Amino acid sequence: MLRPDDPQVVARGQAIYAAHCAACHGARLEGQANWHERDASGRLPAPPHDASGHTWHHPDQVLFDITKYGVARAAKMPDYVTAMPKYEGVLADADIVAVLSFIKAQWPAAVRAQQDEVTRAAQRQ
């Protein structure tokens, strides 16, 4: 699904990421401080999307679903509260794939390989 080896898709994803994601997740994918600790409102700050975060622990389809439909729907937790918006109706599916492809293209080869295996395992289920 993701295309981190396609330079055109990655470049498009980088531009979309800068416009829609970097304000929270960081220009360098670094996320917000203390991203694993809930803030005063009970929400988790935006996690990093670089190799230090947990994005790569999820298969491609889950990442797509979180981005398009939001965490609550993707995780089947209707009461989950998050600051992460859903991008259904905001970004086309191809744009979501481009953003996620850009993110994945930034990971070290070993992390990409691990995430590829997570994706393959999810597809076998």
C-alpha positions in Angstrom: 0.0 0.0 0.0 2.7 2.6 1.0 5.2 3.6 -1.6 8.3 4.9 0.2 10.5 4.1 -2.7 8.6 6.2 -5.2 10.3 9.7 -5.2 7.2 11.4 -6.7 4.9 10.0 -4.1 7.3 10.8 -1.3 7.8 14.4 -2.5 4.0 14.9 -2.7 3.7 13.4 0.8 6.4 15.7 2.2 4.5 18.7 1.0 1.1 17.5 2.4 2.8 16.5 5.7 4.2 20.1 5.9 0.8 21.6 5.4 -1.3 19.2 7.5 0.9 17.3 10.0 4.1 19.1 10.9 2.4 21.6 13.2 1.8 18.8 15.7 4.1 16.0 14.7 7.1 18.2 14.0 8.9 19.3 10.9 11.5 16.5 11.5 8.8 13.9 12.6 10.0 14.5 16.2 6.5 14.7 17.8 5.6 16.7 20.8 7.4 16.6 24.2 6.3 14.0 26.6 4.2 12.3 23.9 3.7 9.2 25.9 2.2 11.1 28.9 -1.4 12.4 29.0 -1.7 16.2 29.3 -4.1 18.1 31.6 -7.0 17.5 29.3 -6.3 13.7 29.3 -5.0 13.6 25.7 -1.7 12.3 24.6 0.5 14.8 22.8 1.3 14.0 19.1 3.8 11.2 18.9 6.9 11.2 16.8 6.8 9.6 13.4 10.5 9.0 13.2 12.1 5.8 14.4 11.9 6.9 18.0 8.1 6.7 18.0 5.6 3.8 17.6 4.2 4.6 14.2 6.3 1.8 12.6 4.9 -0.7 15.0 1.6 -0.6 13.1 0.8 -2.1 9.7 0.1 0.1 6.7 -3.6 -0.4 6.8 -3.9 0.6 10.5 -1.8 3.8 9.8 -4.1 4.6 6.9 -7.2 4.0 8.9 -6.0 6.1 11.8 -5.2 9.0 9.5 -8.4 8.8 7.5 -11.0 7.8 10.1 -9.3 8.8 13.4 -7.9 6.8 16.3 -11.3 6.0 17.9 -12.7 4.3 14.8 -9.5 2.7 13.7 -8.9 1.2 17.2 -12.6 0.4 17.7 -12.6 2.5 20.9 -15.5 4.9 20.3 -14.8 6.9 23.6 -11.1 7.4 22.8 -10.3 11.2 23.1 -7.5 12.6 21.0 -6.5 15.9 19.4 -5.7 14.0 16.2 -8.2 15.0 13.5 -9.6 12.6 11.0 -8.7 13.4 7.4 -11.7 11.8 5.7 -13.1 14.5 3.4 -10.0 16.6 3.9 -7.3 14.5 2.1 -7.9 12.0 -0.8 -6.8 8.4 -0.1 -3.8 8.9 -2.5 -2.8 11.9 -0.4 -2.9 9.9 2.8 -0.8 7.2 1.2 1.6 9.9 0.0 2.0 11.3 3.5 2.5 7.9 5.1 5.0 7.0 2.3 7.0 10.1 3.1 7.0 9.2 6.8 8.1 5.6 6.1 10.8 6.8 3.6 12.5 8.6 6.6 13.0 5.5 8.7 16.2 3.5 8.8 16.3 0.4 6.6 16.0 -1.9 9.6 12.9 -0.1 10.9 11.3 -0.2 7.5 12.0 -3.9 7.2 10.4 -4.5 10.6 7.3 -2.5 9.7 7.1 -4.3 6.4 7.0 -7.6 8.3 4.3 -6.2 10.6 2.3 -5.3 7.5 2.8 -8.7 6.0 1.7 -10.4 9.2 -1.4 -8.3 9.4 -2.3 -9.2 5.8 -2.0 -12.9 6.6 -4.6 -12.7 9.3 
